[in-house]
Amino acid sequence: MVKKFLKITKKILAAVSVVILFGGVTAFAYTNESGTFNEGEYGQYYFIVDSESGMRSCEARAWGKSSCQYNVKLTTVFYDGQEVVNNTGFQYNNAYVSRSYEWAEDYQVYMAVRYNGEIRADVSFSGR
């Protein structure tokens, strides 16, 4: 009787371990893009997408010189095809957009720097 109980207990523990192992594994993805506009002449940028358990969050920033204007346009694409656009417009010295964890399929960002009324550099990324 004790041997049978131990055998059943071992099977239950093995099954529970498998469920914990596979059920507890969290899908994790990370996008990190950063750099400078024109080798630092016009400032810097970064784009970070974090994904955990199917949900995503995002930060995008362009900044640098007080004489430059920066723009961040972030498009959030949801699984149902809906899109939400956050656009900072051109702002002196710093432009920043962030999105908290949400059920997003993709983030698409366009960042640009303008100096003396002319766009001097821009970058685009996707955070799938």
N, C-alpha and C positions, 0 to 999 in steps of 0.2 A: 504494500500500500504506500509506504514512504517513497519507494523507488518510482512508482507511478506518479506520485505527487511532484517529485523533483523533476521528472521528465517533462511533465506538463508545464511546470513553472519555467523550465529552461526554454521551452518552445514559446511561451508567452513573452518572456523577456526578450528573446530573439526577435519576435514579431514587433514588439514595442520599439526595440532599438532600430529596426528597419524603418518604421513609421517616423520616428523622431529624426533619423538621419535624412531621409528623403523629403519628408514633410517639412522639416525645419530648414532645408537649404533655401536660401533666399537668392533670387536672381539679382545680380548686381552688375551694373554697367556704369562707366564713368567716362565722360568726355572732358578734356581739359585742353583748351587752345589758348595760347597767350603769345604776345609778341609786341613788336613796336611798329609804329607807322613810319615808314621811310627811314629805317635804321635809327629810330629814336628822335629824329628831327622834329616830328610832329606829335609825339606822345606814345602812349601804350594802350593795349587792350587785353581783355581776357574774356573767355566764354567757358563756363563750367556747367555741365549737366550731370546730375547725380540721379541714379535710378536704383530703387530698392523695392522688391516685391511688386513690380509692375508699375509702380508710381514713379513720377519723375519730378525733379525740381531743377531750377535753372537760374544762373546769374550771368549777366553780361555787362561789361563796363568798358568805357573808353575815356581816357583822361590824359592830362599832361600839362600843357602850357596854358597859362592864363590868356594868351593872345590867340589861342585856337578855339574853335567851336567843335564839339563832338556830338554825334548822333548815334543812338542805338535803336534799331528797329527789330523787335523780336516777334516772330510769328509762332504761336503755339498751335500745333495740329493735334486734334483729338482723334480717338479711334473711330468716331462716327463721321469724320470728315470735316467737322466744324473747325474753323480757324479763328483765333483771337490775336489781334495785333496790338502790341504795346510799342509806341513810338515816342521817344523823348523829344523829338525835334532837335534842332541844333542848339546846344547850350555851351556857354563858355566854361572851360576848364574841366568839366566832368559830366558824363551821361551814364546813367545806371538804370538797369531793369532787373527785377528778380521775380520769380514765380515759385510759390511754395509747392510742396508735393501735391501732385494731381495726376489724373489718369490721362496723361498726354502720350501721344505716339511719337511726336518729333518736335524739336525746337529748331527754328531756322532764324539765324541772326544775320543782320547786315549792320556793320559799323563803319562810320566814315568820319574823317577829320576835315575841317574847312579852315582855311587861313586866307585872310584878305578877300573873302567872298568866293573863293574857289576851292572845290574839293581837291585836296592834295593826295589823299590816300584812302583806300577802303578795303574791307575784308568781308567775306561771307563764310559761314559755317553751318553745318547741320549737326544736331546732337541726337541722332537716332540711337 
